[in-house]
């Protein structure tokens, strides 16, 4: 049985691709939003039967237009996963303003842009599920990532405030903070660096994109209807938040 339309930003690669894949399997019509990699988008459509839509989630007007197109072609959006993110690492005393703003706009402002585009319809219909993909580094900070850590921490405050605003209208908003996940980006790292990271993780391995996708699917289910404004940590015990 179809569960409605779910948008997954950054939904054609890495963690986003696995979220897209699982939500399709769970019965959603999925719109996988991407910005740059047309080949990955085509592969995503072939692998998952989702539909790929290309626009910049850091651009407010592009999000308004993009969501309107999705709803016109696929139907009303009942679920949103804000997964899109970039890194522009560097210590603060050498960081450029461009690197700061690029990360803040793509990782944090995109949450406002996308939620602003769907929240009205969700409230009117009396139902919605929003899941924001933050990061362990938004909880504990990370050397060389003041921009990324600030954006991911900002997502957590955004999640809690929107959860308060929308709960009475049947819309839940939650966040997930993945730790180090085995994606193309992390597996391309120097092996010595990878080994040093894994030594910090009590379960002695990185997580998988599928494990994050399973949490997303649960938070979107009826079983999670009483979970709202929460932050789910999925980091193998590397950082244990109260």
N, C-alpha and C positions, 0 to 999 in steps of 0.2 A: 504494500500500500504506500502511495506517495505521501511524503511528509511535508511537501511544500518546497520552496526555493531557498537554497542556502548559498550565500556568497562567501568565498574564501579568498582573501587578498593574499598575494604572493602564493597563489594556489597551484602553480604549475611545476614547482621544483621543491626538493628537500622535504622539510616537515609539511609544508603546504600541500605538496602533491599527495602525501599519504593521508592528510586530512580530507582532501578532495576525494580520493579513492574510497575511503571508508564511508564517508557521508553518502556517496552514490550507492554503495552497497547497503547502507541503512535505509535507503528509500527516498533520499532527497534528490531533487533536480539541482545540480550544483553549477554555479557560475564561478569559474576560476579566473580571478582577475590577475593580470600581470602587466608589466610595463615595458620590458626590453627584449626578452628572448623569444622570438617567434617560433624557433625550432622546438624549444621545450614546450611551448604552448600547444603546438601541433601534436607532439608526442603525448602530452597530457590528455588531449581529447581522444586520441586513439586508444590509450591505455585504460581510460576510466569512463568514457561516455559522458564526461562533463562537457560543458561549453566554456571556451576561453574568451574573455573579453579584455581588450587592451586599453588601459588608461592609467594615468598617473594618480595614485592615491594621495599624493602630497598636494594636489591641485583641487581646491574646493569645487570649482565649476566643473571640472572634469568628472568628479565623483557624482555630482548632481546629475549630469548628463548620462554618465555611465550606468548609474543605478536606474534611472528612468528607462534607459534602453533595455536593461535586463528585465525589468518588470513588464515592459511592453511585450517583450519576446518570450518570456518564460513564466510570468505571473508574479504575484505579490511575494516579497521577500519575508520569510518567516524566521530566518537565522542568518547571523553574520559572524564570521571569524576574522578578526583583524590580526593577520599573520605577517603582512608585508614588513620587511625590515632590511636595513643596510648597515654596514659598518664603515667608518672612516677613522681608524684608530690613530692615536698619537697623544703624547703627553700634552697637558694643557698649555704649558709655556711655549709649545711649538705649534699648537693647533691653529689652523686658519678658521676665520669666520665662516668660510664656505663649508668646511668640514663639519663645523658645529651645526649650522642651519640645515644642511642636507640630511643629517641623521635625525635631528629634532622633527623636521617636517615630514620625512618619510615614515619614521617609527612612531611618533606621537601625534602630530597634527593630523595624520591620516586617520587616526581613531575618531577624532572629532568629525572630520570630513565624511567618513563613511557612516558613522552612527547618526550624524545629522540628516543624512539622506534617507535613512530607513526608519528612524525611531518614530516619526509621526504616524506612518502606516501601521507599525506594530502596535502603538498605543490605541489607534482607532479600532483595530481588529481585536484587541484584548489579548494578544499573545505575541511573544517573541523570545528569541534566545540570542544573546550576544556573548561571545567568548573572545577575550583579548590575550594574545600570546606575548607575554612579557619575557623575563629572563632572570636567571639566578643573579646576573650582574646588576639587575635593577634592585635586588634585595641587599647585596653585600658590597657592591661597587667592584671595579676592576681597574687595575693599573693600565693607563693608556686608553681608557674608555670613558672619560667624563661625559662626552656627548651621548654615547650609547647607554651608559648607566642612568644618566638623567632622564633620557627618553623612556626607558623601560620602567624606571621608578615612577615617572609621571603617569604611565599607563595604569598603575595600581591605584593611585588616587582617583584618576578618571573613572575607573571601574567602580569604585565604592560610591562615588557621588552619583553616577548614572543609575546604579543599582537602587539607590534610595529614591531617586526621582521616578523611576518607572515600575517599581514592584507592584504598586496598586493597580497598574494597567496590564498586569499579566506578563511583563517582560522581565526576565532575569538577566543579569550581567555579571560575569565571572571572569577571572584571569587565571592563566596557567604560567608558571615560571619554570621552564625547562632548564636543566643544567646542560652539561656537554652532551650533545646528541651526535650520533654517527651519521653525518651527511657528507656530501661531496666536499664541502668547505673544510670540515674538521679532518676528514681522512686525508686531505691533501697537505696537512701540516707536517712539519718535521717530526720524525718518529720519536726522537728524544723528548720533544715538547709534548707529544701525545702521551708518552710514558709517564712524564712528570705530572700531567693532569690526572691520569688514571690512578696514580698513587694517592691522590687526594680524595678519591671517591670510595667510600666504604664498601660499596658493592663490587668494586674493582673492575668496572667496565663503564663505557659510555652508554647512554640510553639509545633507543631506536626511534626513528620518526613514527613508527607504528604505535609505540607506547604513548606518545603524545596525542596521536590521533584518537586512540581509545578513550582518553580522558575527555577530549572534545566531544566525542559522540555521547559519552555518558552525561556531560553537562547539558547537552541538548535534549536529552531524553526526558520523558515524564517522570522517571525515577528521581531526577535531580531538581524537581520543581520547588523544593524547599531550600535549595542552595542558591544564595544570592549575595553578591558583593564579596565573594570569597576569593582567596588566592590559593591555588593548588600548587604545591611545590613538587617537582618531579626531577630530582637531581641525584638520586642514589645515596642521599645522606650527606652530600658534600657541604651543604649549608642547611642547617635546621632552624627554621623560623618558628617562633612561638605562635 
